[in-house]
Every structure is written in C-alpha cells, then in structure tokens.
Amino acid sequence: MKRKWLVSASLVSMLVSGCYIVPLAAHYPPAGQPPIWSSSTPAATPVSAPLAVLGVLQARLYPLNETAGKTGALTASVSDNANGHATFSLNYAGEVLNGEASRVAAGYPGFGSVHRDVYGDGRMPAGQRGIASASGSKGTFVNCEYALMAANRGTGACLFSTGAKYQLHFGS
C-alpha cells in the first residue's frame, strides 16, 4: 500500500509541477504496429515545460519625409515577453521615448490610421497585426502600426508628434 501511495504522489507532483516525461531516444515503430519495448529502451527523463522567453529585438526606423530626414534613421529596442506584449523604447532627437507594443486582432478599432497617414493608404502587409506607442518627458510621442511575418519579424509605419514619418523594420 505504501508503494502505491508513493507512485501516486510522484505522478501528482509531476502533473502539478508542469513536467513532462520525454524519452531521450525514442524508437517509433512503423505505422500500424504496436511499440516494442525492451531493456535497451532508454529511461524517460522529466523535463520542465518551456516558459515564455524574454527576447530583445532591434527595430529600425527609416525616414520617409523631410521632417524625419532631419533626424535620420533611428533604432528602437523592443523587449518581447512572448505573450503578445512588449516594451518599446527609442531615442528621438535627444529625447528618450518609452512605451509598449501589443498584438491586436484584425478588427482592432482605428487600426490602419497610422499606415494611412504615413503611406497615403490603409493597406497593411499580411500577418498578425500590432501597435506600438511611446512618449518622452518633453512631450514628444510616437504611434506605430506593424504586421508580423514571423514571431519576431515584421514591418510597419510610425508617425511622430513632430510630423516625422518612418518606415519600421524589426527582427531577423
């Protein structure tokens, strides 16, 4: 009885801790055949479930109008926590702007307005949509819209309170 209780307790603790049993060198039989287990089959090893990983991406902003051209190309830092939300910061004309970026649904209210103001139309590249906003201590702010082509790669448009218009690229 004591052994049965220990086995049950071990299984419950693995389930509660979020661990999975993953064979290190699994040998899979051909389709339609039952698995063959022998003493040469390696033991299973508990492995923790993967957690969201914080990743830092460098975004590049390229000028699209004369106002932006006076400041030149910019680099922004995007710290992604892998759940659709990130912090967003950049230096614009000596002022540090800090804010956040979030993925949004296709029908998000007002989405496309920045892209329309920057490019003259509301057409966005295909992909998961997102918005980013940041502001500084001197009152300067920026609003961006982007589309993700992969989990950490995308393009978009940014419009600054100064009237500067930028094209946004990020990821590898």
C-alpha positions as CSV (number, residue, x, y, z in Angstrom):
1,M,0.0,0.0,0.0
2,K,2.9,2.4,0.9
3,R,4.4,1.8,-2.6
4,K,1.1,2.6,-4.3
5,W,0.8,5.8,-2.4
6,L,4.4,6.9,-3.3
7,V,3.8,6.2,-7.0
8,S,0.5,8.2,-6.9
9,A,2.2,11.1,-5.0
10,S,5.1,11.1,-7.6
11,L,2.6,11.3,-10.5
12,V,0.6,14.1,-8.9
13,S,3.8,16.1,-8.2
14,M,4.9,15.8,-11.8
15,L,1.5,16.9,-13.1
16,V,1.3,19.8,-10.7
17,S,4.9,21.0,-11.5
18,G,4.2,21.2,-15.2
19,C,6.8,18.5,-16.0
20,Y,6.5,16.2,-19.0
21,I,8.1,12.7,-19.5
22,V,10.0,12.8,-22.7
23,P,12.1,9.8,-23.9
24,L,15.6,10.9,-24.8
25,A,16.0,8.5,-27.7
26,A,12.6,7.2,-28.7
27,H,12.3,4.5,-31.3
28,Y,9.0,4.6,-33.1
29,P,7.6,1.5,-34.8
30,P,6.3,1.7,-38.4
31,A,2.7,2.9,-38.8
32,G,0.1,0.3,-37.6
33,Q,2.5,-1.7,-35.4
34,P,2.4,-1.5,-31.6
35,P,5.5,-0.2,-29.9
36,I,8.2,-2.7,-28.9
37,W,9.8,-2.0,-25.5
38,S,12.9,-3.8,-24.5
39,S,15.6,-3.4,-21.8
40,S,17.6,-1.4,-24.4
41,T,15.0,1.4,-24.5
42,P,16.3,4.4,-22.5
43,A,14.6,5.6,-19.4
44,A,12.2,8.5,-19.5
45,T,13.5,11.8,-18.1
46,P,11.3,14.5,-16.6
47,V,11.7,17.9,-18.5
48,S,10.1,21.2,-17.3
49,A,7.6,22.8,-19.6
50,P,9.0,25.7,-21.6
51,L,8.3,29.2,-20.2
52,A,7.8,32.4,-22.2
53,V,11.3,33.7,-23.0
54,L,12.1,37.4,-22.9
55,G,13.7,38.5,-26.2
56,V,15.1,41.8,-27.2
57,L,14.7,42.8,-30.8
58,Q,16.3,45.8,-32.5
59,A,13.8,47.7,-34.7
60,R,15.0,50.1,-37.4
61,L,13.1,53.2,-38.4
62,Y,13.9,54.8,-41.8
63,P,12.8,58.4,-42.7
64,L,10.0,58.8,-45.2
65,N,9.6,62.6,-45.2
66,E,11.7,65.7,-44.8
67,T,10.9,66.1,-41.1
68,A,12.2,62.6,-40.4
69,G,15.2,63.1,-42.7
70,K,16.4,65.9,-40.4
71,T,16.7,63.4,-37.5
72,G,17.8,60.4,-39.7
73,A,17.4,56.7,-39.2
74,L,16.6,55.5,-35.7
75,T,17.0,52.3,-33.7
76,A,14.4,51.2,-31.2
77,S,14.6,48.4,-28.7
78,V,11.7,46.0,-28.3
79,S,11.7,43.7,-25.3
80,D,9.2,41.0,-26.1
81,N,7.9,38.7,-23.4
82,A,6.5,36.2,-25.9
83,N,2.8,36.7,-25.0
84,G,1.8,39.4,-27.4
85,H,3.1,42.3,-25.3
86,A,6.5,44.1,-25.3
87,T,8.2,47.3,-24.0
88,F,9.3,49.7,-26.7
89,S,11.9,52.5,-26.4
90,L,14.0,54.7,-28.7
91,N,15.9,57.9,-28.7
92,Y,14.4,60.6,-30.9
93,A,16.3,63.9,-31.3
94,G,17.9,63.5,-27.8
95,E,14.7,62.6,-26.1
96,V,14.2,59.0,-24.8
97,L,10.7,57.7,-25.6
98,N,9.4,54.7,-23.7
99,G,6.2,52.8,-24.2
100,E,4.8,49.4,-25.2
101,A,3.8,47.3,-28.1
102,S,0.9,44.8,-28.3
103,R,-0.5,42.4,-30.9
104,V,-4.1,43.2,-31.8
105,A,-7.0,41.5,-33.5
106,A,-7.7,42.1,-37.2
107,G,-10.8,44.3,-36.3
108,Y,-9.0,46.5,-33.8
109,P,-10.6,50.0,-33.8
110,G,-8.7,52.6,-35.8
111,F,-6.0,50.2,-36.9
112,G,-4.6,51.3,-40.3
113,S,-4.8,55.1,-39.5
114,V,-1.0,55.4,-38.9
115,H,-0.3,53.4,-42.0
116,R,-2.7,55.6,-44.0
117,D,-1.1,58.8,-42.6
118,V,2.4,57.6,-43.4
119,Y,1.8,55.9,-46.8
120,G,-1.4,57.5,-48.0
121,D,-3.4,54.3,-47.8
122,G,-4.6,51.8,-45.2
123,R,-3.2,48.7,-46.8
124,M,-1.1,46.7,-44.4
125,P,1.2,43.7,-45.1
126,A,-0.3,40.3,-44.3
127,G,0.4,38.9,-40.9
128,Q,-0.5,39.3,-37.2
129,R,-1.1,43.0,-36.5
130,G,0.3,45.1,-33.7
131,I,0.5,48.6,-32.4
132,A,3.3,50.4,-30.5
133,S,3.3,53.7,-28.7
134,A,5.9,55.6,-26.7
135,S,6.3,59.1,-25.2
136,G,9.1,61.2,-23.7
137,S,9.4,63.7,-20.8
138,K,9.5,66.6,-23.2
139,G,6.1,65.7,-24.7
140,T,7.2,64.0,-27.9
141,F,5.3,60.8,-28.7
142,V,5.2,58.2,-31.5
143,N,2.5,55.8,-32.7
144,C,3.3,52.8,-34.8
145,E,1.4,50.0,-36.6
146,Y,3.1,46.8,-37.8
147,A,2.4,43.4,-39.2
148,L,4.3,40.3,-38.1
149,M,5.5,37.9,-40.8
150,A,7.0,35.6,-38.2
151,A,7.1,35.5,-34.4
152,N,9.9,38.1,-34.2
153,R,10.0,39.7,-37.7
154,G,7.8,42.4,-39.2
155,T,7.3,45.8,-40.9
156,G,5.2,48.8,-40.3
157,A,4.9,52.6,-40.1
158,C,5.5,55.1,-37.3
159,L,4.2,58.7,-37.0
160,F,5.8,61.1,-34.6
161,S,4.0,64.1,-32.9
162,T,6.6,66.3,-34.8
163,G,5.1,65.1,-38.1
164,A,8.1,62.8,-38.8
165,K,7.1,59.7,-40.8
166,Y,9.1,56.5,-40.6
167,Q,9.1,53.0,-42.1
168,L,9.6,50.3,-39.4
169,H,11.5,47.1,-39.8
170,F,12.3,44.6,-37.0
171,G,13.6,41.1,-36.4
172,S,16.0,38.9,-38.2
